[in-house]
Amino acid sequence: MNVAIVGATGYGGLQLVNLLKKNKNYKITFLGGNKSAGSKWNDLFPFIKLDNDPLIEEISTKQIAERSEIVILGLPNGLSSTITPELINNGNKVIDLSADYRYKSLDKWKEVYFKEASTYKRSDDNLCLESIYGIPEIFNKEIKKSRIIACPGCYPTSSLIPLIPFLSQGIIESEGIIIDSKSGISGGGRNPKEHLLFAEAGESISAYGLLNHRHKSEIEQILGSISGLNVQLQFTPHLIPIVRGMFSTIYGRLNDPGLTSEDCKILLENYYRNFPNIKILPVGTYPSSKWVTNTNDVYISVNVDNSSGRIILLSTIDNLLKGQAGQAIQNLNLIAGHRMNDGLDLIAHFP
């Protein structure tokens, strides 16, 4: 299949090119960028050399449609929505890494992404309703048949994969869930930002987006749709001085406080038994972000505090792979009819 990567020079785009360049199932036929348009790929990225040394091109939906069947968009929030409707009308299938199609309600997107909504005037309600949320281990059947996939980012991925088995089966309460997540600096993207400078972020840890972080409502929406309940949670993201990696600690209250850590581990193992990239750890073994660096794996550990009836879930992912490009390729594989994890048999960088 011919694949276009738009936003190819961001961190997510670089991961996509690196993973797809030797994948025999796909051919990269278009690399799109804005500031980098007109440059030769190998001049900018000799460490991810492409044999045909393609030109990075200005974004043209006509050119994309003529040269590709599937388009992966790694564009900023709001900008994706300016070209996705035309790509769909041209017959392309779209895998979008932005938040533009993660909400079923366009009005909700405008409420949460109000800054972007003031710049990009949208009326593509139909595509918001049509889009499928791109966690392939959960929505794989729907993804296979969809024209537009809304890939979640790293924070929702690291939170939802541990929580969904428990919320979907009514094992934990829908209120009072607390998610404490920590992200590597690459999660902030490649564009220069003052708070991501080494002098600012190195040897430091900081919280941000308390109470109103954008991903809170996204996580609540997905958990609510799966459980049929009104889910309310507290989400606090942190920036930590590592390049890549994400670690989430999640707290909830069990509906049955008699469940043990082992019971909950077995439940997770059964729920994800067909997905070898989701690895459930023995009780008492806790994951490290180092274990997933450069992989598309998810490591999950669960413990129950029987004295309080609380469950503690630990999960770690590589924010640029399972939290972004790797998950996009899982969705690409499903659309194309291949094994979900084809091309993602990666080895962790340790230590």
Stockholm file with secondary structure:
# STOCKHOLM 1.0

chainA/1-351         MNVAIVGATGYGGLQLVNLLKKNKNYKITFLGGNKSAGSKWNDLFPFIKLDNDPLIEEISTKQIAERSEIVILGLPNGLSSTITPELINNGNKVIDLSADYRYKSLDKWKEVYFKEASTYKRSDDNLCLESIYGIPEIFNKEIKKSRIIACPGCYPTSSLIPLIPFLSQGIIESEGIIIDSKSGISGGGRNPKEHLLFAEAGESISAYGLLNHRHKSEIEQILGSISGLNVQLQFTPHLIPIVRGMFSTIYGRLNDPGLTSEDCKILLENYYRNFPNIKILPVGTYPSSKWVTNTNDVYISVNVDNSSGRIILLSTIDNLLKGQAGQAIQNLNLIAGHRMNDGLDLIAHFP
#=GR chainA/1-351 SS CEEEEESTTSHHHHHHHHHHTTCTTCEEEEEECSTTTTSBHHHHCGGGCCTTCCBCBCCCHHHHHHHCSEEEECCCTTTGGGTHHHHHHTTCEEEECSSTTSSSCHHHHHHHTHHHHHHSCCCCHHHHHHCEECCHHHHHHHHHHCSEEECCCHHHHHHHHHHHHHHHTTCBCSEEEEEEEEECGGGGCSSCCGGGSHHHHTTCCEECCTTTCHHHHHHHHHHHHHHSSCCEEEEEEEECSCSSCEEEEEEEEBSSTTCCHHHHHHHHHHHTTTCTTEEECCTTCCCCGGGGTTSCCEEEEEEEETTTTEEEEEEEECTTIIIIIHHHHHHHHHHHTSCTTTTCCCCCCCC
#=GC SS_cons         CEEEEESTTSHHHHHHHHHHTTCTTCEEEEEECSTTTTSBHHHHCGGGCCTTCCBCBCCCHHHHHHHCSEEEECCCTTTGGGTHHHHHHTTCEEEECSSTTSSSCHHHHHHHTHHHHHHSCCCCHHHHHHCEECCHHHHHHHHHHCSEEECCCHHHHHHHHHHHHHHHTTCBCSEEEEEEEEECGGGGCSSCCGGGSHHHHTTCCEECCTTTCHHHHHHHHHHHHHHSSCCEEEEEEEECSCSSCEEEEEEEEBSSTTCCHHHHHHHHHHHTTTCTTEEECCTTCCCCGGGGTTSCCEEEEEEEETTTTEEEEEEEECTTIIIIIHHHHHHHHHHHTSCTTTTCCCCCCCC
//
